[in-house]
Amino acid sequence: MNYSKILFIRRDNIGDLICTTPAIRAVKEKFPYAKIGVLVNSYNAEAVRNSPDIDKIYVYKKAKHTPDKFRLSVWFENANVLRKIRKERYDAAIGCGSYSPRVERYTRFSGAKMRIGYIKEGAKLGGYNSPLIESAAPLHEVQRTFGLLAPLGITGEPSHLRLFPSPKEREYAEKFLKNSKFVKGAPVIALNISSRRPENRWPVEKFIKLAELIYSLRKMNILLLWSPGSRSNLFHPGDDEKANEIINRAIPGLIAYRTSRLKNLVAILSLSDAVICCDGGAMHAAAALGKPVVAIWGSTDPKRWRPWGVEHRILQKESREAKDVGAEEVFEALKEFLP
């Protein structure tokens, strides 16, 4: 069967959406003349903004991401988004991720003829008329999402992740580096200090020790990155305080780059030679840009969430707490990826 319009629904976090890009690419290759749409949220939409594989991006808002608006207003805007989707009359809609009643509802509301998604074994079909039972095998999220393409006749192994920096933002980042105190010709090491889960976060003292090791022993450029905002922000907690503590140590070779938007982060990561980070969206963005990654790991399952398709080292302790990983271990892992 030939499909002229196919919709992907991915309502969760940045890393999850980036892990969907190989599936989107495979659909575009199988049906090159089909219109590919994605329904995403206002938090993760920038991850697919410049993708040549996507023809239409529908953005809905989560109430928790818009604290300054009335919930009724947010629901009204989201209803308009769904009306636009229904008006397109998609041939197929794919509810990405593990089974979720909310994703199932969005897939049903799309009005697509074929509605694909994972259901639990023994469960009712619900909003899906082409349901799949999610594999119990320890698959990566990229593979799990790719498995949803089987009803479209697409099987095999997923390709690499895809992420496309904004040319304007990349040019701005290049000018920033050029005008900074970076050592020309030396590698640029991106050091992202943020992670959403508390057990995946690394203590600020260890980031400071690692930065001092990197510069004192290898004279490399260190690019400090973090999620902007105060840790006290209930809706979008950030790491401004943590970043300021590191900046105030005046570590040689360290330059702070504030990324107020995801597109800023993607652009600056694209200019790095290697990335050190905790498990999270920045890690998947780095992998999608083809950067070697040293990942300081906490409680999540590396079989499902490891960097996909790039050289990487995962440092995880039996305690499943990132704080127990040593700075020296991270530095030794980094050296494996550098001349």
GUGU-750403 format. One line per field, with one value per residue (C-alpha): residue number from 1; residue in three letters; x, y, z. Coordinates in pm, 1 decimal. Each point is the difference from the previous one (the first is absolute). Example, Ala and Ser with C-alpha at 12.3 -4.5 7.8 and 13.67 -1.06 7.14 Angstrom:
<rs>
seq [1_2] $
type [ALA_SER] $
px [1230.0_137.0] $
py [-450.0_344.0] $
pz [780.0_-66.0] $
</rs>
This chain:
<rs>
seq [1_2_3_4_5_6_7_8_9_10_11_12_13_14_15_16_17_18_19_20_21_22_23_24_25_26_27_28_29_30_31_32_33_34_35_36_37_38_39_40_41_42_43_44_45_46_47_48_49_50_51_52_53_54_55_56_57_58_59_60_61_62_63_64_65_66_67_68_69_70_71_72_73_74_75_76_77_78_79_80_81_82_83_84_85_86_87_88_89_90_91_92_93_94_95_96_97_98_99_100_101_102_103_104_105_106_107_108_109_110_111_112_113_114_115_116_117_118_119_120_121_122_123_124_125_126_127_128_129_130_131_132_133_134_135_136_137_138_139_140_141_142_143_144_145_146_147_148_149_150_151_152_153_154_155_156_157_158_159_160_161_162_163_164_165_166_167_168_169_170_171_172_173_174_175_176_177_178_179_180_181_182_183_184_185_186_187_188_189_190_191_192_193_194_195_196_197_198_199_200_201_202_203_204_205_206_207_208_209_210_211_212_213_214_215_216_217_218_219_220_221_222_223_224_225_226_227_228_229_230_231_232_233_234_235_236_237_238_239_240_241_242_243_244_245_246_247_248_249_250_251_252_253_254_255_256_257_258_259_260_261_262_263_264_265_266_267_268_269_270_271_272_273_274_275_276_277_278_279_280_281_282_283_284_285_286_287_288_289_290_291_292_293_294_295_296_297_298_299_300_301_302_303_304_305_306_307_308_309_310_311_312_313_314_315_316_317_318_319_320_321_322_323_324_325_326_327_328_329_330_331_332_333_334_335_336_337_338_339] $
type [MET_ASN_TYR_SER_LYS_ILE_LEU_PHE_ILE_ARG_ARG_ASP_ASN_ILE_GLY_ASP_LEU_ILE_CYS_THR_THR_PRO_ALA_ILE_ARG_ALA_VAL_LYS_GLU_LYS_PHE_PRO_TYR_ALA_LYS_ILE_GLY_VAL_LEU_VAL_ASN_SER_TYR_ASN_ALA_GLU_ALA_VAL_ARG_ASN_SER_PRO_ASP_ILE_ASP_LYS_ILE_TYR_VAL_TYR_LYS_LYS_ALA_LYS_HIS_THR_PRO_ASP_LYS_PHE_ARG_LEU_SER_VAL_TRP_PHE_GLU_ASN_ALA_ASN_VAL_LEU_ARG_LYS_ILE_ARG_LYS_GLU_ARG_TYR_ASP_ALA_ALA_ILE_GLY_CYS_GLY_SER_TYR_SER_PRO_ARG_VAL_GLU_ARG_TYR_THR_ARG_PHE_SER_GLY_ALA_LYS_MET_ARG_ILE_GLY_TYR_ILE_LYS_GLU_GLY_ALA_LYS_LEU_GLY_GLY_TYR_ASN_SER_PRO_LEU_ILE_GLU_SER_ALA_ALA_PRO_LEU_HIS_GLU_VAL_GLN_ARG_THR_PHE_GLY_LEU_LEU_ALA_PRO_LEU_GLY_ILE_THR_GLY_GLU_PRO_SER_HIS_LEU_ARG_LEU_PHE_PRO_SER_PRO_LYS_GLU_ARG_GLU_TYR_ALA_GLU_LYS_PHE_LEU_LYS_ASN_SER_LYS_PHE_VAL_LYS_GLY_ALA_PRO_VAL_ILE_ALA_LEU_ASN_ILE_SER_SER_ARG_ARG_PRO_GLU_ASN_ARG_TRP_PRO_VAL_GLU_LYS_PHE_ILE_LYS_LEU_ALA_GLU_LEU_ILE_TYR_SER_LEU_ARG_LYS_MET_ASN_ILE_LEU_LEU_LEU_TRP_SER_PRO_GLY_SER_ARG_SER_ASN_LEU_PHE_HIS_PRO_GLY_ASP_ASP_GLU_LYS_ALA_ASN_GLU_ILE_ILE_ASN_ARG_ALA_ILE_PRO_GLY_LEU_ILE_ALA_TYR_ARG_THR_SER_ARG_LEU_LYS_ASN_LEU_VAL_ALA_ILE_LEU_SER_LEU_SER_ASP_ALA_VAL_ILE_CYS_CYS_ASP_GLY_GLY_ALA_MET_HIS_ALA_ALA_ALA_ALA_LEU_GLY_LYS_PRO_VAL_VAL_ALA_ILE_TRP_GLY_SER_THR_ASP_PRO_LYS_ARG_TRP_ARG_PRO_TRP_GLY_VAL_GLU_HIS_ARG_ILE_LEU_GLN_LYS_GLU_SER_ARG_GLU_ALA_LYS_ASP_VAL_GLY_ALA_GLU_GLU_VAL_PHE_GLU_ALA_LEU_LYS_GLU_PHE_LEU_PRO] $
px [0.0_117.0_-41.0_-25.5_-18.2_160.0_1.2_240.7_-118.0_277.2_-110.2_284.9_351.9_275.0_201.1_-308.1_-77.6_360.0_-16.5_-298.9_194.0_129.3_-362.1_-105.9_288.4_-92.3_-360.6_122.9_224.7_-278.5_-258.8_200.9_-306.9_-202.0_-69.7_164.7_-145.1_102.9_-202.6_240.8_-6.6_134.8_289.3_147.0_-107.8_338.9_154.2_-169.1_-39.5_249.3_-48.6_-27.1_-197.4_-296.0_-253.0_-224.3_56.9_-302.8_81.0_-223.7_65.2_12.4_-169.0_305.4_217.5_-222.7_-53.0_-87.6_-306.8_-336.0_-39.9_-322.0_191.2_262.9_-266.5_-172.6_326.0_73.0_-350.8_68.1_319.9_-191.2_-266.2_270.1_135.1_-342.5_-57.3_311.3_-151.4_320.5_23.5_194.2_82.7_271.2_-19.1_367.5_141.9_-119.8_-372.4_-159.4_-374.3_69.7_198.9_-276.6_-258.1_204.4_36.7_-376.0_-74.5_224.2_-275.0_257.0_-122.7_278.6_91.9_314.6_131.4_113.1_-253.4_45.9_-48.4_-363.2_-118.5_-285.6_83.1_-117.8_93.0_231.5_-128.9_351.1_139.7_329.2_116.7_316.8_297.0_113.3_357.5_246.9_-22.9_126.7_-268.7_105.3_-73.7_-328.4_-125.0_125.1_-199.8_-320.6_62.8_-73.0_-366.2_135.9_218.4_323.9_237.6_374.2_250.5_-40.8_255.3_176.3_-177.3_-63.5_25.1_49.5_141.6_-150.8_250.8_-61.9_61.4_310.0_143.6_-62.2_169.7_300.6_40.6_-25.7_282.0_212.3_-30.0_52.5_320.5_10.5_334.8_-0.3_69.4_-74.0_-299.1_-329.8_-153.5_-365.8_-83.0_-375.4_-81.6_-380.0_-226.0_-370.7_14.5_160.5_176.3_158.5_157.2_370.0_122.8_135.1_330.2_68.1_-71.6_252.4_260.1_-53.6_35.1_324.2_132.2_-86.3_177.6_298.2_91.3_-112.6_-53.2_-331.6_-283.3_-291.4_-344.9_-235.0_-365.1_-308.6_-377.4_-77.9_-212.5_-3.0_-25.8_-296.2_-212.5_-277.6_-86.5_344.2_268.1_343.0_362.3_95.8_123.0_207.5_149.5_85.0_183.2_219.1_49.8_106.6_290.4_160.6_133.5_245.5_-134.5_-361.8_-256.5_-367.1_-260.9_-356.5_-251.9_-338.4_-157.8_53.2_114.6_284.2_111.6_-11.1_205.9_277.9_14.5_50.8_328.9_144.4_244.8_-135.0_-277.5_-3.9_-345.8_-248.8_-277.8_-256.7_-107.3_341.0_157.1_-237.7_50.6_377.7_-43.4_-226.4_275.7_252.5_203.4_180.9_-164.4_118.2_-320.5_-8.9_-282.1_-252.8_-314.6_-133.8_57.3_298.3_-127.1_-300.4_144.5_371.4_136.3_-105.9_228.1_314.7_313.0_-81.4_97.3_-258.7_121.4_-251.8_43.8_-187.0_-169.3_-163.0_81.0_196.7_161.0_208.8_191.7_345.8_142.3_316.7_-206.8_-173.9_330.1_149.0_-306.3_26.4_361.9_-113.7_-171.1_279.7_336.1] $
py [0.0_351.2_261.0_366.4_146.2_-142.2_154.3_-68.7_84.1_54.1_190.3_-65.4_132.5_124.6_-322.4_-210.7_213.7_-16.7_-379.6_8.2_161.9_-329.9_-119.7_327.0_-29.4_-359.7_101.2_284.0_-241.4_-257.9_258.7_289.7_184.3_-30.9_298.1_-70.4_182.3_-8.9_95.6_115.7_232.1_351.5_-132.2_-246.3_147.0_163.5_-347.4_-52.7_359.6_-18.8_-362.6_-61.1_-317.7_189.9_204.1_123.9_55.0_27.7_140.6_-38.6_133.1_-178.8_200.7_-40.1_164.1_308.5_110.9_352.7_-116.1_-126.9_-373.4_61.1_216.4_-272.2_-264.5_222.3_51.3_-372.8_-77.4_228.1_-192.1_-328.6_148.2_93.3_-355.2_-156.0_232.5_-143.0_-351.6_-191.4_-353.5_-119.1_132.9_-153.2_41.6_-17.6_-130.8_-263.8_-37.4_318.8_73.3_362.0_-88.3_-244.4_279.7_237.4_-273.8_-57.7_374.8_27.7_-167.1_-200.1_-308.3_-221.4_60.9_-173.4_-28.6_-233.9_-158.2_-225.7_-371.3_-95.2_361.8_129.6_165.3_342.0_273.9_-220.4_-209.4_-125.9_-70.2_-167.0_-174.1_165.1_-235.8_-115.8_-18.3_267.4_215.9_353.6_270.4_52.7_-366.7_2.2_297.7_-145.8_-315.6_202.3_25.6_-369.8_62.1_235.7_-279.0_143.5_-231.7_-36.7_198.9_371.5_246.7_268.4_285.9_320.5_356.6_314.3_317.5_331.8_167.2_334.0_-140.2_-189.0_318.2_182.8_-279.9_6.6_373.1_-51.8_-255.3_215.0_297.3_-203.2_-95.2_-346.7_-148.5_-23.2_-346.5_-171.9_-235.7_144.2_-208.4_71.5_-50.1_-9.8_1.7_-42.9_-302.1_-23.9_-290.2_68.3_-338.0_75.0_328.4_37.2_219.7_343.6_-73.6_-289.4_213.8_253.2_-269.4_-147.6_339.8_64.6_-343.1_57.3_333.6_-74.0_-326.3_56.0_378.1_-60.7_247.6_-64.6_117.6_21.5_-66.8_-27.2_26.8_367.6_116.2_-24.4_-330.1_150.5_29.3_-257.5_-19.3_18.6_-59.6_94.1_-1.1_368.5_-27.7_-308.8_162.1_320.4_-199.9_-155.9_330.0_176.3_-242.7_167.3_-327.3_64.0_-104.7_0.6_208.7_9.8_0.1_62.7_-196.5_158.7_-209.1_-352.8_138.6_182.4_-326.4_-192.6_265.6_14.9_-380.0_-28.5_191.9_-222.0_-288.6_-211.4_27.2_-85.3_-4.4_-179.8_-210.5_233.5_194.5_160.8_-346.4_-107.4_332.4_-56.6_-351.3_130.1_245.2_-283.9_100.3_-254.5_-1.3_-72.3_-53.9_24.0_-241.1_-29.7_-209.2_-30.7_-313.4_46.4_-281.0_214.5_352.1_-18.6_234.4_-150.5_-40.8_174.9_-85.0_27.9_-102.3_-48.8_34.3_-153.5_-129.2_-281.0_263.1_138.7_347.9_227.9_174.4_-311.7_24.9_155.2_296.7_-195.7_-278.9_248.9_156.2_-339.7_-84.3_330.9_-69.9_-303.9_228.5_250.9_-11.6] $
pz [0.0_-76.0_271.3_-94.3_352.8_315.5_347.8_289.3_352.5_255.6_308.3_244.5_48.5_-231.1_3.1_-77.6_-305.0_-123.4_34.4_-238.2_-286.9_-151.2_-29.0_-161.9_-246.5_-85.8_-78.0_-222.3_-189.2_-41.2_-103.9_-148.8_-128.0_321.1_222.7_336.6_300.0_366.3_305.2_271.3_298.8_38.8_210.3_-251.3_-336.8_-71.8_-27.2_-338.0_-117.1_-289.8_-100.9_-376.2_79.0_147.1_-194.6_281.2_373.2_228.0_343.0_301.7_347.2_331.2_273.6_225.9_-268.3_-15.9_362.3_-108.7_-192.2_115.8_-48.6_-191.6_-248.5_-48.0_-58.1_-254.3_-193.7_7.1_-126.1_-297.3_-73.6_-1.6_-228.8_-250.0_13.5_-54.4_-293.5_-171.8_-1.2_69.9_-132.7_304.3_345.7_218.4_378.5_96.6_325.1_243.6_60.4_130.6_23.8_-93.6_-311.3_-92.5_30.1_-216.3_-261.1_0.4_-15.9_-309.0_-202.4_-196.8_-185.1_141.8_364.6_121.2_354.9_272.6_232.6_299.5_-57.6_51.2_-7.9_-213.6_-329.3_117.0_-245.3_-207.6_-290.1_-83.1_348.2_84.7_315.3_123.1_10.2_342.6_-128.9_120.8_-312.0_-44.1_-27.3_-362.9_-73.9_193.1_-196.4_-328.1_75.8_-34.3_-375.4_-62.2_-99.6_-269.3_-139.0_141.8_187.1_53.3_201.9_74.5_-133.4_203.1_179.3_-195.4_125.3_-206.8_158.8_-99.5_-239.8_171.3_348.6_-113.1_-152.2_327.3_196.3_-234.7_54.4_375.7_-2.9_-226.7_236.5_317.4_179.7_-153.7_-96.9_-378.4_-133.9_331.5_31.4_123.2_277.2_74.1_366.6_58.9_369.7_-9.1_30.5_73.5_247.4_341.6_7.4_-339.2_113.2_75.1_289.0_-88.5_180.8_-237.8_-305.4_133.6_64.0_-347.5_-169.6_189.7_-104.8_-365.1_-17.7_222.1_-173.3_-360.2_-46.2_-174.2_-38.9_234.6_-99.3_298.3_-87.9_219.9_8.8_64.9_290.6_375.3_183.0_190.6_-316.2_46.0_-370.0_-164.6_265.8_-130.7_109.1_4.8_358.9_-76.9_-309.8_187.2_266.2_-270.3_-184.2_319.6_38.8_-305.3_-140.8_-289.5_-338.5_115.3_-186.2_96.8_-275.6_111.6_-207.2_59.1_-277.4_-127.3_-335.8_181.7_160.3_-329.0_-179.6_258.2_40.5_-376.0_39.1_274.2_-40.9_286.9_256.6_369.6_154.3_218.5_-147.3_-156.0_-304.6_-56.5_-23.1_-277.4_-178.7_8.1_-140.2_-275.9_-94.7_-23.6_306.2_221.1_342.0_353.0_197.9_378.6_76.9_278.3_31.5_-353.9_-207.1_-235.8_-223.8_-81.6_19.7_-89.1_-270.3_-332.0_-296.4_130.4_197.4_368.5_349.5_275.2_358.9_239.1_354.7_177.1_215.4_-319.3_126.8_-232.1_298.7_68.3_-330.6_48.2_-192.4_-80.7_-158.5_-225.1_-103.6_-87.2_-208.6_-183.1_-97.5_-200.2_-249.4_-43.2_-180.1] $
</rs>
